[in-house]
């Protein structure tokens, strides 16, 4: 029972961060973001919430799997980095959409991606499935990094 409560808490935490990002993103979509120059391979707006919902679910399950192995010497390090990358996720949304600054978001996304990769490595060391569950997140944020760069490049003035 305690494991299910922990899973629920982790899910609520992850989706709260998602909600924060969404609250920052939504006001910018209709005007500012729509008017930005974007590369031809920019996904349609509807794809982002679908992808992020799946990614946050996978992240939560990965963190829960590591939490279940909290006796492992690397588990708390991994969970600490996990919390840090959640903060990095919210910060990126705030910088890109809230501050409307692709340049600041680009500076932030590189270390943010590094923290995600480090989290995946630590998660994998604790329980391999948890590390692999973060692979789609790493792929998506890598793609988002390149997209962020292109949007910054196309709109710098």
Secondary structure, 3 states (H helix, E strand, C coil): CHHHHHHHHHHHHHHHHHHHHHHHHHHHHHHHHHHCCCCCCCCCHHHHHHHHHHHHHHHHHHHHHHHHCCCCCCHHHHHHHHHHHHHHHHHHHHHHHHCCCHHHHHHHHHHHHHHHHHHHHHHHHHCHHHHHHCHHHHHHHHHHHHHHHHHHHHHCC
